[in-house]
Amino acid sequence: MHLPENSGSNRSTTKPGRILSLLIAATSLLRGLPLFFAARPRTPLRVLCIMAFDTLHKLRTSRRLPTHGVRTLATLLDFGACANVAFDGKKFYPREFHRTRQLLKESGCGSIAQEYWRRIEELERRRPCSGGDRAQFQRVKTYREEVVQLSLGVLTTTVFGLDSLDDGIQSVRVERDLAIVFGIVMLCQIIDDVVDYSKDAAAGLPSFLTASESLSQAFELTSQAARGYANDQVMPRSGDLLPLRFALFGVSAVSKLLVTLGRWRQRIPFVEPQPEPSYGP
């Protein structure tokens, strides 16, 4: 797989080296610490997502994400969480949903929020069922990836002022830095699926671990998927990607640990890893 040069708007022509990239990431981390105690966003993972996009913005444009941009990202992330709760049949708070949507309208993001809702509704309408064979696992995996690509596409379009949501989604699919962010988010999805396996199974929600009738097979296929998301060997070894690689390595280590603990908890024996199967013609 060949990933082209990043093509976001207002891109700086000079790429920072390794040391400067690490300093940029560290500054984003410090800058985002107050968000852990703010009203928005509402979870630590969303705060980390804002830190990641602040780092990307600085690496790409040589400028920090403005304060109003940080607030908009926080609101978009909370709006996405409202959508997730609604379509998963969990406890939904209409007042919070409408308040979040109103804030996005006031910030000039009403149209992209509406487009996101339309597309996520479309994806959820053809959501695959839980339980099945290897092919069903692949369908669930594809569905989860499309949801994440859509969510990151909304953030990318907003942060970098792209022309359309399709441009943002395409950027997530092919641009080097965003491809790593996508891998990190998918690994976080796997971590979440391992932690919430019992709840997802009881609710019949499609996840990496509920996608197969055989839990043993689900763990094997999930391990293969995690290795794929953590693989950055196709990426050029440029210094500006070093902070993202470190983050990918850390999240990968956590996901592997939790998958291992999940196997142990479910008393599933370990087997030799097999190559990831191919699907289609």
C-alpha positions in Angstrom: 0.0 0.0 0.0 1.4 3.4 -1.0 0.3 6.4 1.0 0.7 9.8 -0.7 2.0 13.0 0.8 -0.5 14.7 3.1 -2.7 17.1 1.2 -4.5 19.2 3.9 -5.1 22.9 3.4 -2.5 25.4 4.6 0.2 22.8 4.9 3.6 23.9 6.0 6.2 23.1 3.3 8.9 22.3 6.0 8.4 19.1 7.9 9.6 19.2 11.6 12.2 16.7 12.6 11.9 14.0 15.3 12.8 16.2 18.3 10.6 19.1 17.2 7.7 16.7 16.5 8.0 15.2 20.0 8.0 18.7 21.5 5.0 19.6 19.5 3.2 16.5 20.7 4.2 17.2 24.3 2.9 20.8 24.1 -0.4 19.5 22.8 -0.6 17.1 25.7 0.0 19.9 28.2 -2.3 22.2 26.4 -5.1 19.6 26.5 -4.8 18.8 30.2 -7.5 21.3 31.3 -10.0 19.6 29.0 -10.0 16.6 31.4 -11.8 18.9 33.9 -13.9 20.8 31.4 -17.6 20.3 30.7 -16.8 19.2 27.1 -15.7 16.7 25.9 -17.0 14.3 28.4 -14.5 11.4 28.3 -10.7 11.1 28.5 -10.6 9.4 25.1 -12.2 12.4 23.5 -9.7 14.6 25.1 -6.9 12.5 23.7 -8.5 12.8 20.3 -8.4 16.6 20.5 -4.8 16.4 21.6 -4.0 14.3 18.5 -5.7 16.7 16.1 -4.0 19.7 17.8 -0.7 17.9 17.1 -1.6 17.2 13.5 -2.7 20.8 13.0 0.7 22.1 14.3 2.6 19.5 12.3 0.7 20.3 9.1 0.3 24.1 9.3 2.9 25.2 11.9 0.0 26.7 13.9 -1.8 25.5 16.9 -5.5 24.6 16.7 -7.3 27.8 17.8 -9.3 27.8 21.0 -12.6 28.0 19.1 -11.5 25.0 17.0 -10.8 23.0 20.2 -14.3 23.8 21.5 -15.9 22.8 18.2 -14.0 19.5 18.1 -15.1 18.8 21.7 -18.7 19.4 20.7 -18.4 17.3 17.5 -17.1 14.4 19.6 -19.9 14.7 22.1 -22.4 14.8 19.2 -20.9 11.6 17.8 -21.3 10.0 21.2 -25.0 11.0 21.2 -25.4 9.3 17.9 -23.6 6.2 19.1 -25.9 6.0 22.1 -29.0 6.5 20.1 -28.3 3.8 17.5 -27.0 1.3 20.0 -30.3 1.5 21.9 -28.6 2.8 25.1 -29.9 5.5 27.4 -30.5 8.6 25.2 -30.7 12.1 26.5 -32.7 14.2 24.0 -32.0 17.5 25.8 -28.2 16.9 25.6 -28.5 15.9 21.9 -30.4 19.1 20.9 -28.1 21.3 23.0 -25.0 19.8 21.3 -26.6 20.2 17.9 -27.5 23.8 18.6 -23.9 24.6 19.7 -22.7 23.1 16.4 -25.1 25.3 14.4 -23.9 28.4 16.3 -20.3 27.5 15.5 -21.0 27.1 11.8 -20.9 23.3 11.8 -24.6 22.6 11.6 -24.5 21.4 8.0 -21.6 18.9 8.6 -23.4 17.6 11.8 -26.5 17.1 9.7 -24.5 15.3 7.0 -22.8 13.1 9.6 -26.2 12.1 11.2 -27.6 11.2 7.7 -24.6 9.1 6.9 -24.3 7.4 10.3 -28.0 6.6 10.1 -27.4 5.0 6.7 -24.5 2.9 8.0 -26.6 1.8 11.0 -29.5 0.8 8.8 -27.3 -1.9 7.2 -25.5 -2.8 10.4 -24.5 -6.5 10.3 -25.8 -8.8 13.0 -23.6 -10.3 15.7 -22.7 -14.0 15.5 -21.6 -15.9 12.4 -18.6 -17.2 10.5 -15.4 -15.6 9.3 -17.2 -13.8 6.5 -19.6 -12.3 9.1 -16.6 -11.2 11.2 -15.2 -9.4 8.1 -18.6 -7.7 7.5 -18.6 -6.4 11.2 -15.0 -5.3 10.9 -15.8 -3.4 7.7 -18.8 -1.8 9.3 -16.8 -0.7 12.4 -14.1 0.7 10.1 -16.6 2.7 8.0 -18.0 4.2 11.2 -14.6 5.3 12.4 -13.6 6.6 9.0 -16.8 8.7 8.9 -16.2 10.1 12.4 -12.6 10.9 11.7 -13.6 12.4 8.4 -15.9 14.8 10.1 -13.1 16.0 12.4 -10.6 16.2 9.5 -13.0 18.2 7.3 -13.7 20.6 10.2 -10.1 21.0 11.4 -8.5 21.5 8.0 -11.3 23.3 6.3 -11.7 20.7 3.5 -14.3 21.2 0.8 -16.5 18.2 1.7 -17.0 15.4 4.1 -16.0 13.0 1.3 -12.6 14.7 1.1 -12.2 14.2 4.8 -13.0 10.5 4.6 -10.7 10.1 1.7 -7.9 11.8 3.7 -8.4 9.3 6.6 -8.1 6.4 4.1 -4.9 7.5 2.3 -2.9 10.2 4.1 0.0 9.0 6.2 -0.6 10.7 9.5 -4.4 10.2 9.5 -3.9 6.5 8.6 -1.9 6.1 11.9 -4.7 7.9 13.8 -7.2 5.6 12.2 -5.2 2.6 13.4 -5.0 4.0 16.9 -8.8 4.5 17.0 -9.5 1.0 15.7 -7.2 -0.4 18.4 -9.2 1.6 21.0 -12.4 0.0 19.5 -10.9 -3.4 20.1 -10.0 -2.4 23.7 -13.6 -1.2 24.2 -15.0 -4.4 22.7 -12.9 -6.6 25.1 -13.9 -4.6 28.1 -17.6 -4.5 27.2 -17.9 -8.0 25.7 -20.6 -9.1 28.2 -22.7 -6.0 27.7 -22.4 -6.2 23.9 -23.2 -9.9 23.8 -26.3 -9.3 26.0 -27.5 -6.5 23.8 -26.7 -8.3 20.5 -24.4 -5.5 19.4 -21.9 -6.3 16.6 -18.4 -6.0 17.9 -15.0 -7.7 17.2 -15.8 -10.3 19.8 -19.5 -10.8 19.1 -19.1 -11.1 15.4 -18.4 -14.9 15.4 -20.5 -17.6 17.0 -17.2 -19.1 18.3 -15.7 -16.9 20.9 -12.3 -18.7 20.4 -12.5 -17.8 16.7 -13.5 -14.2 17.5 -10.4 -13.8 19.7 -8.2 -15.2 17.0 -9.6 -12.9 14.3 -9.6 -10.0 16.6 -5.9 -10.6 17.4 -5.2 -10.6 13.7 -7.1 -7.4 13.1 -5.2 -5.7 16.0 -1.9 -6.7 14.4 -3.0 -5.2 11.2 -4.0 -1.9 12.7 -0.7 -1.7 14.6 1.4 -2.4 11.5 3.1 0.8 10.5 5.8 -0.8 8.3 4.2 0.7 5.1 4.8 4.2 6.5 7.9 6.2 5.5 10.2 6.7 8.5 9.8 10.5 8.5 10.5 12.4 11.8 7.1 14.2 11.8 5.3 10.9 12.2 7.3 9.8 15.3 4.8 11.0 18.0 2.0 9.2 16.2 4.1 6.0 15.9 4.8 6.2 19.7 1.1 6.5 20.4 0.3 3.6 18.0 2.9 1.4 19.8 1.5 2.3 23.2 -2.2 1.6 22.3 -1.2 -1.6 20.5 0.6 -2.8 23.6 -2.5 -2.1 25.7 -4.8 -3.8 23.2 -2.6 -6.9 23.1 -2.5 -7.1 26.9 -6.3 -6.8 27.2 -7.0 -9.4 24.5 -4.6 -11.7 26.3 -6.4 -11.1 29.6 -9.7 -11.5 27.9 -8.7 -14.9 26.6 -7.6 -15.9 30.1 -10.8 -14.6 31.6 -12.9 -16.6 29.1 -10.6 -19.6 29.5 -9.8 -19.8 25.8 -6.6 -21.6 24.9 -3.9 -20.0 22.9 -3.1 -21.2 19.4 -0.4 -20.3 16.9 -1.4 -17.2 15.0 -2.6 -17.8 11.5 -2.3 -15.5 8.5 -5.3 -13.2 8.2 -7.8 -14.8 5.8 -8.7 -13.0 2.5 -12.2 -12.5 1.4 -13.9 -12.0 -1.9 -12.8 -13.2 -5.3 
